[in-house]
Amino acid sequence: MLIFVKRRTTMKIGVLGTGMVGETIATKLVALGHDVKMGARDAGNDKAKAWAEKAGQKASNGTFADAAAFGEIVFNCTAGTGSLEALKSAGEDNLRGKVLIDVANPLDFSKGMPPTLFTDSNDSLGERIQRAFPETKVVKTLNTVNCHVMVDPARVAGGDHDMFVSGNDAGAKGKVTEILRGWFGWKNVVDLGDITTARGTESYLMLWIRLWGALKTADFNLKLVK
Amino acid sequence: MLIFVKRRTTMKIGVLGTGMVGETIATKLVALGHDVKMGARDAGNDKAKAWAEKAGQKASNGTFADAAAFGEIVFNCTAGTGSLEALKSAGEDNLRGKVLIDVANPLDFSKGMPPTLFTDSNDSLGERIQRAFPETKVVKTLNTVNCHVMVDPARVAGGDHDMFVSGNDAGAKGKVTEILRGWFGWKNVVDLGDITTARGTESYLMLWIRLWGALKTADFNLKLVK
């Protein structure tokens, strides 16, 4: 299973989104030696430009379409409310046939804190993205932890806790599992099934938010025990 | 904190619901030496009668109202779709001032498997029950695990995993926490906050169902790590 990671020491990766999640993931990918283009709505986005200047030669920035076209793999790190619009702007052609790692959550902050979900339990953001881009291999993952934990699971309990993947394409899930293990250091990756299982991990955010309040830290995760 | 449990070696407890959850909890409570009345829609309910005959002298059965009137503490073990109707049948007077341990989930099986939630992320069954019975102290708990794990957490990983409580009354949550620890053996009980935090644990069911599928056992739970 490590063939994919070993064969290609570096990859070209598009990261959509300039917020803390996008920046954290993009910075980690550059640190791992990959070529990373951060995409924003506008080519001249200040946050994306500042990141690319700070992150060094392997880092660049552009529009959502630029980043999607650049990436062999694309991360969706946009806010859930804007994900479909950002991906439409990225362009179906630029995403066709590629693995899209969707880390966004369908959080609605419009009614204040704590947020609610803008999907119901019959649907998920992951599914909406997969339906809108049927020729893209959407894999939902990493959305169940804070962005610092996403790229450094060892910062919580030495990394002995669980990450989930949901997606329709077994090969894509295999690649993403290798990335999670080989690049980010996730020890336990649980395949929940097809993209409809994103309903589970996205709904879990309603518990995550309360755990964040009760534990008074975002540096936590779940370990499955049986 | 153990005063409550030690002071009263036995209590009178009402258990609403005759399904596997109600039967498992009622049987455990009788085994602990408590006097338990199982309540059903009809006084002559076959399952409740059969349980009471099998479970011995400490066990009895009756209507929802009989069980609620009997109990110093009441467990809601009815199916989520029928909980409000069952509790109305139990009667506001019979529930007034009492701790109601709500273990039900708002699962909608009408569209087939896997179930969805009949609440959205702005509401929860726990809140609906608390709103309908403002003078009852509703504590949501145990709804995040299979009924066998509810009353015997040690059957999973020696009991080293977490249970949650949600409720508006701190004293009631304290009593329920003692019950969880002292009677059932829960080592880790996390107070999530007021009854609105039931949105978190009820939404988690959407993940629980997928974990059940992926792990191929209902004998599992979450351990929080930080």
Interface residues (C-beta under 8 A of the other chain):
Chain A: K111 T116 L117 D120 S121 N122 V156 A157 D160 H161 V190 D191 L192 G193 T197 R199 G200 T201 S203 Y204 L205 M206 L207 W208 I209 R210 L211 G213 A214 L215 T217 D219 F220 N221 L222 K223 L224 V225 K226
Chain B: K111 T116 L117 D120 S121 N122 V156 A157 D160 H161 V190 D191 L192 G193 T197 R199 G200 T201 S203 Y204 L205 M206 L207 W208 I209 R210 L211 G213 A214 L215 T217 D219 F220 N221 L222 K223 L224 V225 K226
